[in-house]
């Protein structure tokens, strides 16, 4: 199998994912994913699509991720892996879609408005 690439995004994070047949090695920005994501919750997010399909030992995954925070990056990688697995085998799509891994989460940070402290917080009102 040649390498299959896909793109995953979440908030400000963007992940370019390449999958190819191998032994289950996952590298993120040149480092092992367990080193890049020390917290186990983010490691689980990355592995979710592979575990759902019971193929975590069949593919090697190389990821380049930029932008956003640690959780956004982990979820962008999850989406990228899911899209790559669908490109590899279209029969994977219903299971991944049902789990919610194929849908782009459109939520993003609301912009700061002029004349306000933050997006919704106002400056303190003084009557006199």
Secondary structure, 3 states (H helix, E strand, C coil): CCCEEEEEEECCEEEEEEEEECCCCEEECCEEHHHHCCCHHHHHHHHHHHHHCCCCCCEEEEEEEECCCHHHHHHHHHHHHHHHHHHHCHHHHHHHHHHCCCCCCCCCCCCCCCCCCCCCCCCCCCCC
